[in-house]
Amino acid sequence: MIRRRVRGGELLFLPALDLLFLLGLIEYRPKTDVVEFVGTNETV
């Protein structure tokens, strides 16, 4: 969806997801193909 709707979104969206994952703020659920926010603002 990002590739189709946002020009240049692929260049910004994927690194943003990588950063959030490395910070432990999101998790990927492959069974349902969902990215879920699991962190709190206190960890940033």
mmCIF entry with sequence, helices, sheets and N, C-alpha, C, O atoms, coordinates in Angstrom:
data_MODEL
# 
_entry.id   MODEL 
# 
_entity.id                         1 
_entity.type                       polymer 
_entity.pdbx_number_of_molecules   1 
# 
_entity_poly.entity_id                      1 
_entity_poly.type                           'polypeptide(L)' 
_entity_poly.nstd_linkage                   no 
_entity_poly.nstd_monomer                   no 
_entity_poly.pdbx_seq_one_letter_code       MIRRRVRGGELLFLPALDLLFLLGLIEYRPKTDVVEFVGTNETV 
_entity_poly.pdbx_seq_one_letter_code_can   MIRRRVRGGELLFLPALDLLFLLGLIEYRPKTDVVEFVGTNETV 
_entity_poly.pdbx_strand_id                 A 
# 
loop_
_entity_poly_seq.entity_id 
_entity_poly_seq.num 
_entity_poly_seq.mon_id 
_entity_poly_seq.hetero 
1 1  MET n 
1 2  ILE n 
1 3  ARG n 
1 4  ARG n 
1 5  ARG n 
1 6  VAL n 
1 7  ARG n 
1 8  GLY n 
1 9  GLY n 
1 10 GLU n 
1 11 LEU n 
1 12 LEU n 
1 13 PHE n 
1 14 LEU n 
1 15 PRO n 
1 16 ALA n 
1 17 LEU n 
1 18 ASP n 
1 19 LEU n 
1 20 LEU n 
1 21 PHE n 
1 22 LEU n 
1 23 LEU n 
1 24 GLY n 
1 25 LEU n 
1 26 ILE n 
1 27 GLU n 
1 28 TYR n 
1 29 ARG n 
1 30 PRO n 
1 31 LYS n 
1 32 THR n 
1 33 ASP n 
1 34 VAL n 
1 35 VAL n 
1 36 GLU n 
1 37 PHE n 
1 38 VAL n 
1 39 GLY n 
1 40 THR n 
1 41 ASN n 
1 42 GLU n 
1 43 THR n 
1 44 VAL n 
# 
_struct_asym.id          A 
_struct_asym.entity_id   1 
# 
loop_
_struct_conf.conf_type_id 
_struct_conf.id 
_struct_conf.pdbx_PDB_helix_id 
_struct_conf.beg_label_comp_id 
_struct_conf.beg_label_asym_id 
_struct_conf.beg_label_seq_id 
_struct_conf.pdbx_beg_PDB_ins_code 
_struct_conf.end_label_comp_id 
_struct_conf.end_label_asym_id 
_struct_conf.end_label_seq_id 
_struct_conf.pdbx_end_PDB_ins_code 
_struct_conf.beg_auth_comp_id 
_struct_conf.beg_auth_asym_id 
_struct_conf.beg_auth_seq_id 
_struct_conf.end_auth_comp_id 
_struct_conf.end_auth_asym_id 
_struct_conf.end_auth_seq_id 
_struct_conf.pdbx_PDB_helix_class 
_struct_conf.details 
_struct_conf.pdbx_PDB_helix_length 
HELX_P HELX_P1 AA1 ILE A 2  ? ARG A 5  ? ILE A 2  ARG A 5  1 ? 4  
HELX_P HELX_P2 AA2 GLY A 9  ? LEU A 22 ? GLY A 9  LEU A 22 1 ? 14 
HELX_P HELX_P3 AA3 ASN A 41 ? THR A 43 ? ASN A 41 THR A 43 5 ? 3  
# 
_struct_conf_type.id          HELX_P 
_struct_conf_type.criteria    ? 
_struct_conf_type.reference   ? 
# 
_struct_sheet.id               AA1 
_struct_sheet.type             ? 
_struct_sheet.number_strands   2 
_struct_sheet.details          ? 
# 
_struct_sheet_order.sheet_id     AA1 
_struct_sheet_order.range_id_1   1 
_struct_sheet_order.range_id_2   2 
_struct_sheet_order.offset       ? 
_struct_sheet_order.sense        anti-parallel 
# 
loop_
_struct_sheet_range.sheet_id 
_struct_sheet_range.id 
_struct_sheet_range.beg_label_comp_id 
_struct_sheet_range.beg_label_asym_id 
_struct_sheet_range.beg_label_seq_id 
_struct_sheet_range.pdbx_beg_PDB_ins_code 
_struct_sheet_range.end_label_comp_id 
_struct_sheet_range.end_label_asym_id 
_struct_sheet_range.end_label_seq_id 
_struct_sheet_range.pdbx_end_PDB_ins_code 
_struct_sheet_range.beg_auth_comp_id 
_struct_sheet_range.beg_auth_asym_id 
_struct_sheet_range.beg_auth_seq_id 
_struct_sheet_range.end_auth_comp_id 
_struct_sheet_range.end_auth_asym_id 
_struct_sheet_range.end_auth_seq_id 
AA1 1 ILE A 26 ? ARG A 29 ? ILE A 26 ARG A 29 
AA1 2 VAL A 34 ? PHE A 37 ? VAL A 34 PHE A 37 
# 
loop_
_atom_site.group_PDB 
_atom_site.id 
_atom_site.type_symbol 
_atom_site.label_atom_id 
_atom_site.label_alt_id 
_atom_site.label_comp_id 
_atom_site.label_asym_id 
_atom_site.label_entity_id 
_atom_site.label_seq_id 
_atom_site.pdbx_PDB_ins_code 
_atom_site.Cartn_x 
_atom_site.Cartn_y 
_atom_site.Cartn_z 
_atom_site.occupancy 
_atom_site.B_iso_or_equiv 
_atom_site.pdbx_formal_charge 
_atom_site.auth_seq_id 
_atom_site.auth_comp_id 
_atom_site.auth_asym_id 
_atom_site.auth_atom_id 
_atom_site.pdbx_PDB_model_num 
ATOM 1   N N  . MET A 1 1  ? 0.827  -1.185  0.000  1.00 0.00 ? 1  MET A N  1 
ATOM 2   C CA . MET A 1 1  ? 0.000  0.000   0.000  1.00 0.00 ? 1  MET A CA 1 
ATOM 3   C C  . MET A 1 1  ? 0.877  1.257   0.000  1.00 0.00 ? 1  MET A C  1 
ATOM 4   O O  . MET A 1 1  ? 0.593  2.213   -0.722 1.00 0.00 ? 1  MET A O  1 
ATOM 5   N N  . ILE A 1 2  ? 1.935  1.255   0.803  1.00 0.00 ? 2  ILE A N  1 
ATOM 6   C CA . ILE A 1 2  ? 2.814  2.425   0.878  1.00 0.00 ? 2  ILE A CA 1 
ATOM 7   C C  . ILE A 1 2  ? 3.451  2.707   -0.475 1.00 0.00 ? 2  ILE A C  1 
ATOM 8   O O  . ILE A 1 2  ? 3.548  3.861   -0.891 1.00 0.00 ? 2  ILE A O  1 
ATOM 9   N N  . ARG A 1 3  ? 3.877  1.673   -1.149 1.00 0.00 ? 3  ARG A N  1 
ATOM 10  C CA . ARG A 1 3  ? 4.515  1.851   -2.468 1.00 0.00 ? 3  ARG A CA 1 
ATOM 11  C C  . ARG A 1 3  ? 3.578  2.509   -3.461 1.00 0.00 ? 3  ARG A C  1 
ATOM 12  O O  . ARG A 1 3  ? 4.007  3.322   -4.280 1.00 0.00 ? 3  ARG A O  1 
ATOM 13  N N  . ARG A 1 4  ? 2.309  2.166   -3.394 1.00 0.00 ? 4  ARG A N  1 
ATOM 14  C CA . ARG A 1 4  ? 1.347  2.708   -4.360 1.00 0.00 ? 4  ARG A CA 1 
ATOM 15  C C  . ARG A 1 4  ? 0.872  4.114   -4.011 1.00 0.00 ? 4  ARG A C  1 
ATOM 16  O O  . ARG A 1 4  ? 0.658  4.927   -4.910 1.00 0.00 ? 4  ARG A O  1 
ATOM 17  N N  . ARG A 1 5  ? 0.706  4.413   -2.746 1.00 0.00 ? 5  ARG A N  1 
ATOM 18  C CA . ARG A 1 5  ? 0.052  5.673   -2.350 1.00 0.00 ? 5  ARG A CA 1 
ATOM 19  C C  . ARG A 1 5  ? 0.983  6.818   -2.013 1.00 0.00 ? 5  ARG A C  1 
ATOM 20  O O  . ARG A 1 5  ? 0.600  7.980   -2.148 1.00 0.00 ? 5  ARG A O  1 
ATOM 21  N N  . VAL A 1 6  ? 2.201  6.518   -1.576 1.00 0.00 ? 6  VAL A N  1 
ATOM 22  C CA . VAL A 1 6  ? 3.108  7.575   -1.137 1.00 0.00 ? 6  VAL A CA 1 
ATOM 23  C C  . VAL A 1 6  ? 4.344  7.584   -2.014 1.00 0.00 ? 6  VAL A C  1 
ATOM 24  O O  . VAL A 1 6  ? 5.096  6.610   -2.050 1.00 0.00 ? 6  VAL A O  1 
ATOM 25  N N  . ARG A 1 7  ? 4.550  8.678   -2.716 1.00 0.00 ? 7  ARG A N  1 
ATOM 26  C CA . ARG A 1 7  ? 5.730  8.795   -3.552 1.00 0.00 ? 7  ARG A CA 1 
ATOM 27  C C  . ARG A 1 7  ? 6.960  8.855   -2.644 1.00 0.00 ? 7  ARG A C  1 
ATOM 28  O O  . ARG A 1 7  ? 7.044  9.714   -1.766 1.00 0.00 ? 7  ARG A O  1 
ATOM 29  N N  . GLY A 1 8  ? 7.905  7.949   -2.856 1.00 0.00 ? 8  GLY A N  1 
ATOM 30  C CA . GLY A 1 8  ? 9.097  7.889   -2.027 1.00 0.00 ? 8  GLY A CA 1 
ATOM 31  C C  . GLY A 1 8  ? 8.856  7.257   -0.669 1.00 0.00 ? 8  GLY A C  1 
ATOM 32  O O  . GLY A 1 8  ? 9.758  7.234   0.168  1.00 0.00 ? 8  GLY A O  1 
ATOM 33  N N  . GLY A 1 9  ? 7.670  6.751   -0.436 1.00 0.00 ? 9  GLY A N  1 
ATOM 34  C CA . GLY A 1 9  ? 7.331  6.171   0.851  1.00 0.00 ? 9  GLY A CA 1 
ATOM 35  C C  . GLY A 1 9  ? 8.162  4.955   1.197  1.00 0.00 ? 9  GLY A C  1 
ATOM 36  O O  . GLY A 1 9  ? 8.463  4.705   2.364  1.00 0.00 ? 9  GLY A O  1 
ATOM 37  N N  . GLU A 1 10 ? 8.530  4.200   0.171  1.00 0.00 ? 10 GLU A N  1 
ATOM 38  C CA . GLU A 1 10 ? 9.349  3.006   0.396  1.00 0.00 ? 10 GLU A CA 1 
ATOM 39  C C  . GLU A 1 10 ? 10.696 3.382   1.010  1.00 0.00 ? 10 GLU A C  1 
ATOM 40  O O  . GLU A 1 10 ? 11.236 2.655   1.844  1.00 0.00 ? 10 GLU A O  1 
ATOM 41  N N  . LEU A 1 11 ? 11.226 4.518   0.589  1.00 0.00 ? 11 LEU A N  1 
ATOM 42  C CA . LEU A 1 11 ? 12.532 4.953   1.106  1.00 0.00 ? 11 LEU A CA 1 
ATOM 43  C C  . LEU A 1 11 ? 12.457 5.420   2.557  1.00 0.00 ? 11 LEU A C  1 
ATOM 44  O O  . LEU A 1 11 ? 13.455 5.360   3.276  1.00 0.00 ? 11 LEU A O  1 
ATOM 45  N N  . LEU A 1 12 ? 11.301 5.878   2.989  1.00 0.00 ? 12 LEU A N  1 
ATOM 46  C CA . LEU A 1 12 ? 11.140 6.359   4.365  1.00 0.00 ? 12 LEU A CA 1 
ATOM 47  C C  . LEU A 1 12 ? 10.498 5.333   5.286  1.00 0.00 ? 12 LEU A C  1 
ATOM 48  O O  . LEU A 1 12 ? 10.858 5.237   6.459  1.00 0.00 ? 12 LEU A O  1 
ATOM 49  N N  . PHE A 1 13 ? 9.558  4.574   4.764  1.00 0.00 ? 13 PHE A N  1 
ATOM 50  C CA . PHE A 1 13 ? 8.759  3.682   5.595  1.00 0.00 ? 13 PHE A CA 1 
ATOM 51  C C  . PHE A 1 13 ? 9.569  2.507   6.125  1.00 0.00 ? 13 PHE A C  1 
ATOM 52  O O  . PHE A 1 13 ? 9.513  2.212   7.319  1.00 0.00 ? 13 PHE A O  1 
ATOM 53  N N  . LEU A 1 14 ? 10.320 1.833   5.264  1.00 0.00 ? 14 LEU A N  1 
ATOM 54  C CA . LEU A 1 14 ? 11.072 0.660   5.693  1.00 0.00 ? 14 LEU A CA 1 
ATOM 55  C C  . LEU A 1 14 ? 12.156 0.994   6.717  1.00 0.00 ? 14 LEU A C  1 
ATOM 56  O O  . LEU A 1 14 ? 12.276 0.275   7.709  1.00 0.00 ? 14 LEU A O  1 
ATOM 57  N N  . PRO A 1 15 ? 12.951 2.050   6.526  1.00 0.00 ? 15 PRO A N  1 
ATOM 58  C CA . PRO A 1 15 ? 13.913 2.398   7.586  1.00 0.00 ? 15 PRO A CA 1 
ATOM 59  C C  . PRO A 1 15 ? 13.232 2.783   8.900  1.00 0.00 ? 15 PRO A C  1 
ATOM 60  O O  . PRO A 1 15 ? 13.765 2.508   9.975  1.00 0.00 ? 15 PRO A O  1 
ATOM 61  N N  . ALA A 1 16 ? 12.069 3.411   8.822  1.00 0.00 ? 16 ALA A N  1 
ATOM 62  C CA . ALA A 1 16 ? 11.341 3.762   10.040 1.00 0.00 ? 16 ALA A CA 1 
ATOM 63  C C  . ALA A 1 16 ? 10.893 2.503   10.776 1.00 0.00 ? 16 ALA A C  1 
ATOM 64  O O  . ALA A 1 16 ? 10.993 2.430   12.001 1.00 0.00 ? 16 ALA A O  1 
ATOM 65  N N  . LEU A 1 17 ? 10.400 1.509   10.030 1.00 0.00 ? 17 LEU A N  1 
ATOM 66  C CA . LEU A 1 17 ? 10.018 0.239   10.652 1.00 0.00 ? 17 LEU A CA 1 
ATOM 67  C C  . LEU A 1 17 ? 11.229 -0.452  11.271 1.00 0.00 ? 17 LEU A C  1 
ATOM 68  O O  . LEU A 1 17 ? 11.139 -1.004  12.368 1.00 0.00 ? 17 LEU A O  1 
ATOM 69  N N  . ASP A 1 18 ? 12.352 -0.422  10.574 1.00 0.00 ? 18 ASP A N  1 
ATOM 70  C CA . ASP A 1 18 ? 13.580 -1.025  11.107 1.00 0.00 ? 18 ASP A CA 1 
ATOM 71  C C  . ASP A 1 18 ? 13.977 -0.379  12.430 1.00 0.00 ? 18 ASP A C  1 
ATOM 72  O O  . ASP A 1 18 ? 14.318 -1.074  13.387 1.00 0.00 ? 18 ASP A O  1 
ATOM 73  N N  . LEU A 1 19 ? 13.934 0.930   12.484 1.00 0.00 ? 19 LEU A N  1 
ATOM 74  C CA . LEU A 1 19 ? 14.303 1.641   13.708 1.00 0.00 ? 19 LEU A CA 1 
ATOM 75  C C  . LEU A 1 19 ? 13.365 1.295   14.859 1.00 0.00 ? 19 LEU A C  1 
ATOM 76  O O  . LEU A 1 19 ? 13.817 1.024   15.972 1.00 0.00 ? 19 LEU A O  1 
ATOM 77  N N  . LEU A 1 20 ? 12.077 1.303   14.596 1.00 0.00 ? 20 LEU A N  1 
ATOM 78  C CA . LEU A 1 20 ? 11.110 0.974   15.642 1.00 0.00 ? 20 LEU A CA 1 
ATOM 79  C C  . LEU A 1 20 ? 11.293 -0.458  16.130 1.00 0.00 ? 20 LEU A C  1 
ATOM 80  O O  . LEU A 1 20 ? 11.144 -0.733  17.321 1.00 0.00 ? 20 LEU A O  1 
ATOM 81  N N  . PHE A 1 21 ? 11.617 -1.373  15.213 1.00 0.00 ? 21 PHE A N  1 
ATOM 82  C CA . PHE A 1 21 ? 11.857 -2.760  15.596 1.00 0.00 ? 21 PHE A CA 1 
ATOM 83  C C  . PHE A 1 21 ? 13.104 -2.877  16.463 1.00 0.00 ? 21 PHE A C  1 
ATOM 84  O O  . PHE A 1 21 ? 13.095 -3.582  17.472 1.00 0.00 ? 21 PHE A O  1 
ATOM 85  N N  . LEU A 1 22 ? 14.172 -2.192  16.078 1.00 0.00 ? 22 LEU A N  1 
ATOM 86  C CA . LEU A 1 22 ? 15.409 -2.242  16.855 1.00 0.00 ? 22 LEU A CA 1 
ATOM 87  C C  . LEU A 1 22 ? 15.237 -1.641  18.251 1.00 0.00 ? 22 LEU A C  1 
ATOM 88  O O  . LEU A 1 22 ? 15.884 -2.079  19.202 1.00 0.00 ? 22 LEU A O  1 
ATOM 89  N N  . LEU A 1 23 ? 14.377 -0.653  18.369 1.00 0.00 ? 23 LEU A N  1 
ATOM 90  C CA . LEU A 1 23 ? 14.104 -0.043  19.669 1.00 0.00 ? 23 LEU A CA 1 
ATOM 91  C C  . LEU A 1 23 ? 13.147 -0.882  20.511 1.00 0.00 ? 23 LEU A C  1 
ATOM 92  O O  . LEU A 1 23 ? 12.902 -0.565  21.676 1.00 0.00 ? 23 LEU A O  1 
ATOM 93  N N  . GLY A 1 24 ? 12.610 -1.939  19.932 1.00 0.00 ? 24 GLY A N  1 
ATOM 94  C CA . GLY A 1 24 ? 11.693 -2.807  20.660 1.00 0.00 ? 24 GLY A CA 1 
ATOM 95  C C  . GLY A 1 24 ? 10.297 -2.249  20.786 1.00 0.00 ? 24 GLY A C  1 
ATOM 96  O O  . GLY A 1 24 ? 9.537  -2.648  21.669 1.00 0.00 ? 24 GLY A O  1 
ATOM 97  N N  . LEU A 1 25 ? 9.957  -1.326  19.907 1.00 0.00 ? 25 LEU A N  1 
ATOM 98  C CA . LEU A 1 25 ? 8.640  -0.688  19.991 1.00 0.00 ? 25 LEU A CA 1 
ATOM 99  C C  . LEU A 1 25 ? 7.585  -1.373  19.134 1.00 0.00 ? 25 LEU A C  1 
ATOM 100 O O  . LEU A 1 25 ? 6.391  -1.167  19.351 1.00 0.00 ? 25 LEU A O  1 
ATOM 101 N N  . ILE A 1 26 ? 8.003  -2.182  18.166 1.00 0.00 ? 26 ILE A N  1 
ATOM 102 C CA . ILE A 1 26 ? 7.051  -2.920  17.338 1.00 0.00 ? 26 ILE A CA 1 
ATOM 103 C C  . ILE A 1 26 ? 7.504  -4.370  17.228 1.00 0.00 ? 26 ILE A C  1 
ATOM 104 O O  . ILE A 1 26 ? 8.681  -4.686  17.406 1.00 0.00 ? 26 ILE A O  1 
ATOM 105 N N  . GLU A 1 27 ? 6.552  -5.239  16.933 1.00 0.00 ? 27 GLU A N  1 
ATOM 106 C CA . GLU A 1 27 ? 6.820  -6.637  16.646 1.00 0.00 ? 27 GLU A CA 1 
ATOM 107 C C  . GLU A 1 27 ? 6.051  -7.027  15.402 1.00 0.00 ? 27 GLU A C  1 
ATOM 108 O O  . GLU A 1 27 ? 4.950  -6.537  15.151 1.00 0.00 ? 27 GLU A O  1 
ATOM 109 N N  . TYR A 1 28 ? 6.654  -7.924  14.624 1.00 0.00 ? 28 TYR A N  1 
ATOM 110 C CA . TYR A 1 28 ? 5.992  -8.446  13.431 1.00 0.00 ? 28 TYR A CA 1 
ATOM 111 C C  . TYR A 1 28 ? 5.384  -9.795  13.754 1.00 0.00 ? 28 TYR A C  1 
ATOM 112 O O  . TYR A 1 28 ? 6.059  -10.678 14.284 1.00 0.00 ? 28 TYR A O  1 
ATOM 113 N N  . ARG A 1 29 ? 4.120  -9.953  13.439 1.00 0.00 ? 29 ARG A N  1 
ATOM 114 C CA . ARG A 1 29 ? 3.406  -11.208 13.653 1.00 0.00 ? 29 ARG A CA 1 
ATOM 115 C C  . ARG A 1 29 ? 3.207  -11.881 12.291 1.00 0.00 ? 29 ARG A C  1 
ATOM 116 O O  . ARG A 1 29 ? 2.257  -11.559 11.577 1.00 0.00 ? 29 ARG A O  1 
ATOM 117 N N  . PRO A 1 30 ? 4.102  -12.817 11.922 1.00 0.00 ? 30 PRO A N  1 
ATOM 118 C CA . PRO A 1 30 ? 4.027  -13.418 10.587 1.00 0.00 ? 30 PRO A CA 1 
ATOM 119 C C  . PRO A 1 30 ? 2.765  -14.243 10.354 1.00 0.00 ? 30 PRO A C  1 
ATOM 120 O O  . PRO A 1 30 ? 2.301  -14.346 9.219  1.00 0.00 ? 30 PRO A O  1 
ATOM 121 N N  . LYS A 1 31 ? 2.206  -14.828 11.401 1.00 0.00 ? 31 LYS A N  1 
ATOM 122 C CA . LYS A 1 31 ? 1.006  -15.651 11.228 1.00 0.00 ? 31 LYS A CA 1 
ATOM 123 C C  . LYS A 1 31 ? -0.158 -14.832 10.669 1.00 0.00 ? 31 LYS A C  1 
ATOM 124 O O  . LYS A 1 31 ? -0.919 -15.313 9.828  1.00 0.00 ? 31 LYS A O  1 
ATOM 125 N N  . THR A 1 32 ? -0.288 -13.597 11.142 1.00 0.00 ? 32 THR A N  1 
ATOM 126 C CA . THR A 1 32 ? -1.375 -12.731 10.684 1.00 0.00 ? 32 THR A CA 1 
ATOM 127 C C  . THR A 1 32 ? -0.884 -11.616 9.771  1.00 0.00 ? 32 THR A C  1 
ATOM 128 O O  . THR A 1 32 ? -1.687 -10.814 9.294  1.00 0.00 ? 32 THR A O  1 
ATOM 129 N N  . ASP A 1 33 ? 0.435  -11.551 9.518  1.00 0.00 ? 33 ASP A N  1 
ATOM 130 C CA . ASP A 1 33 ? 1.057  -10.526 8.678  1.00 0.00 ? 33 ASP A CA 1 
ATOM 131 C C  . ASP A 1 33 ? 0.718  -9.118  9.181  1.00 0.00 ? 33 ASP A C  1 
ATOM 132 O O  . ASP A 1 33 ? 0.229  -8.269  8.435  1.00 0.00 ? 33 ASP A O  1 
ATOM 133 N N  . VAL A 1 34 ? 0.995  -8.901  10.478 1.00 0.00 ? 34 VAL A N  1 
ATOM 134 C CA . VAL A 1 34 ? 0.668  -7.643  11.132 1.00 0.00 ? 34 VAL A CA 1 
ATOM 135 C C  . VAL A 1 34 ? 1.892  -7.099  11.857 1.00 0.00 ? 34 VAL A C  1 
ATOM 136 O O  . VAL A 1 34 ? 2.663  -7.856  12.447 1.00 0.00 ? 34 VAL A O  1 
ATOM 137 N N  . VAL A 1 35 ? 2.062  -5.786  11.806 1.00 0.00 ? 35 VAL A N  1 
ATOM 138 C CA . VAL A 1 35 ? 3.067  -5.113  12.620 1.00 0.00 ? 35 VAL A CA 1 
ATOM 139 C C  . VAL A 1 35 ? 2.322  -4.496  13.790 1.00 0.00 ? 35 VAL A C  1 
ATOM 140 O O  . VAL A 1 35 ? 1.388  -3.716  13.602 1.00 0.00 ? 35 VAL A O  1 
ATOM 141 N N  . GLU A 1 36 ? 2.741  -4.851  15.001 1.00 0.00 ? 36 GLU A N  1 
ATOM 142 C CA . GLU A 1 36 ? 2.011  -4.416  16.201 1.00 0.00 ? 36 GLU A CA 1 
ATOM 143 C C  . GLU A 1 36 ? 2.899  -3.558  17.089 1.00 0.00 ? 36 GLU A C  1 
ATOM 144 O O  . GLU A 1 36 ? 4.046  -3.911  17.362 1.00 0.00 ? 36 GLU A O  1 
ATOM 145 N N  . PHE A 1 37 ? 2.367  -2.437  17.535 1.00 0.00 ? 37 PHE A N  1 
ATOM 146 C CA . PHE A 1 37 ? 3.061  -1.571  18.489 1.00 0.00 ? 37 PHE A CA 1 
ATOM 147 C C  . PHE A 1 37 ? 2.988  -2.219  19.855 1.00 0.00 ? 37 PHE A C  1 
ATOM 148 O O  . PHE A 1 37 ? 1.894  -2.497  20.347 1.00 0.00 ? 37 PHE A O  1 
ATOM 149 N N  . VAL A 1 38 ? 4.134  -2.467  20.482 1.00 0.00 ? 38 VAL A N  1 
ATOM 150 C CA . VAL A 1 38 ? 4.162  -3.136  21.776 1.00 0.00 ? 38 VAL A CA 1 
ATOM 151 C C  . VAL A 1 38 ? 4.879  -2.322  22.827 1.00 0.00 ? 38 VAL A C  1 
ATOM 152 O O  . VAL A 1 38 ? 4.845  -2.679  24.005 1.00 0.00 ? 38 VAL A O  1 
ATOM 153 N N  . GLY A 1 39 ? 5.525  -1.243  22.442 1.00 0.00 ? 39 GLY A N  1 
ATOM 154 C CA . GLY A 1 39 ? 6.301  -0.450  23.391 1.00 0.00 ? 39 GLY A CA 1 
ATOM 155 C C  . GLY A 1 39 ? 5.493  0.652   24.023 1.00 0.00 ? 39 GLY A C  1 
ATOM 156 O O  . GLY A 1 39 ? 4.311  0.843   23.737 1.00 0.00 ? 39 GLY A O  1 
ATOM 157 N N  . THR A 1 40 ? 6.165  1.365   24.887 1.00 0.00 ? 40 THR A N  1 
ATOM 158 C CA . THR A 1 40 ? 5.571  2.540   25.511 1.00 0.00 ? 40 THR A CA 1 
ATOM 159 C C  . THR A 1 40 ? 6.453  3.735   25.201 1.00 0.00 ? 40 THR A C  1 
ATOM 160 O O  . THR A 1 40 ? 7.589  3.566   24.758 1.00 0.00 ? 40 THR A O  1 
ATOM 161 N N  . ASN A 1 41 ? 5.962  4.912   25.422 1.00 0.00 ? 41 ASN A N  1 
ATOM 162 C CA . ASN A 1 41 ? 6.745  6.117   25.182 1.00 0.00 ? 41 ASN A CA 1 
ATOM 163 C C  . ASN A 1 41 ? 7.922  6.236   26.144 1.00 0.00 ? 41 ASN A C  1 
ATOM 164 O O  . ASN A 1 41 ? 8.871  6.972   25.871 1.00 0.00 ? 41 ASN A O  1 
ATOM 165 N N  . GLU A 1 42 ? 7.870  5.534   27.244 1.00 0.00 ? 42 GLU A N  1 
ATOM 166 C CA . GLU A 1 42 ? 8.920  5.615   28.249 1.00 0.00 ? 42 GLU A CA 1 
ATOM 167 C C  . GLU A 1 42 ? 10.218 4.949   27.804 1.00 0.00 ? 42 GLU A C  1 
ATOM 168 O O  . GLU A 1 42 ? 11.271 5.242   28.371 1.00 0.00 ? 42 GLU A O  1 
ATOM 169 N N  . THR A 1 43 ? 10.178 4.067   26.814 1.00 0.00 ? 43 THR A N  1 
ATOM 170 C CA . THR A 1 43 ? 11.382 3.364   26.366 1.00 0.00 ? 43 THR A CA 1 
ATOM 171 C C  . THR A 1 43 ? 12.183 4.180   25.367 1.00 0.00 ? 43 THR A C  1 
ATOM 172 O O  . THR A 1 43 ? 13.325 3.837   25.060 1.00 0.00 ? 43 THR A O  1 
ATOM 173 N N  . VAL A 1 44 ? 11.603 5.248   24.861 1.00 0.00 ? 44 VAL A N  1 
ATOM 174 C CA . VAL A 1 44 ? 12.292 6.050   23.848 1.00 0.00 ? 44 VAL A CA 1 
ATOM 175 C C  . VAL A 1 44 ? 13.168 7.082   24.527 1.00 0.00 ? 44 VAL A C  1 
ATOM 176 O O  . VAL A 1 44 ? 13.837 7.864   23.852 1.00 0.00 ? 44 VAL A O  1 
# 
